[in-house]
């Protein structure tokens, strides 16, 4: 599976569980950490765990398992590491506090299009 397909699938799986404000940051060429960050918010610890369970189960069904998962038991900020894609699911208040969007301000940004579950460059009509 291509990296863009992995991040798109993760975004769709998070969306299925009503994750809020799903944003993908393209980090390739900016850092060696990963190619993409997927950021999503949940309204409660239970909601975050539901989103994370959906992503990990759905990706496992596609034959992709995370390298590691951190923060699940606390349920406030969970990180799922698929190496080239790192998924962050936060409580809304923690997402605001840590503000990864501003940390990676130069990254190209994508939003999930609801109608076809594709990623779209933010504020543009270009399809990836």
N, C-alpha and C positions, 0 to 999 in steps of 0.2 A: 504494500500500500504506500502511495506517495505521501510525503509529509503534509501537503495541503489537504489531502483526503482525510488524513488522521485528524487534523485540527477541525476540519469541517464536520466530521462525524462526531467528535467530542462536543462541538457547539450544538449540533442538532440534538444530541442526547441530553445535554443540560437544558435545552429549551423545552424538551418533552416534559420535564419536571418543573417547568415554570421558573427557571433561573431568571434573575433580573439583570438587566444591563450587560448582556453578553458582549464582550469586546475581545477581538483578536489583535495582538500586536505582532507585527513581523519584525523579528530581531536579527535575522540573518544579515550579515554584513555590518552589523552594529556591535555585536558581542559574540563570543564563542560559547556562551552558556547554553543556548538553544536557538532553534530557528523561529519558534512561535511561543508566545504566552497567550493563553486563553484566560480571561478574567470574567468571573461571574459572581453575582451576589445572591445570597439567600436571606430569608427573613427571620430565621431561627436556626438553632443548632440542629433540630430535627430536619428542617428543610435542606440545610447544607448536606447532611448525611444522605438524604434522599437523592439529591442531585449527584453527589459523588458515587453513590451506589449505581445509579443509572448509567453514568459514564463508564465506570469500571466494568460493569456487567455487559454493557453493549459493546465495548471494545474487546472484551474477552471473547464474545461471540464472533467477532471478526478476526480472532486469532492474535490479538494484540494485548499484551499484559504490561502493566506499569513496571518500570525499573524500581520505583519506590513510591510509597504514599506516606505523607506526614500530616499529623494533626487531626486524624479522623476521630480519635477518641474524645478529644476536646470539642470538636465540631464547630470551632469558631473561624478557623482559616485552614482549609485543607489544600495540600499541594499534591497533585498526582503527576509524577514524572514519567513521561513517555520518551525521554531523552531529547528528541527533536521538537517535541511539543510538551510544554509544562502547563498544566491546568491549575488555576488558583480559584477556589470557591470560598468566598469570604462572607462573614456577617457584614451587612451594609456599613455599619459604623467602623469596622476595622478596615474595610476597603477605602473609606474616606481618609482614615487616619494614616495608612501606609502609602496611599496615593501612587501606586505603581505606574499609572497612566502618565503622571508628571515626570517620574523618574526616567521613563523611556519616551520622552516627548518627541524625539526624532523618528520614532518607529512609524511605519505605515500601519494604518488602522483599518480593521474590517468589522462589519456588523453582519449578523445573520439575517438574511432575507426570509421573512416568515413564510411567504408563499411557496418557495421551492427549496428552502433549507440550504441555499448557497451562500457563500461569503461574498460580500460586496464592499468595495473600498468605501470607507466612510465619506459621506457628503459627495459622492460621485455615483455615476451609473455604470461604471466599468465592472464587468463580471470577471471573477478570477477562475 
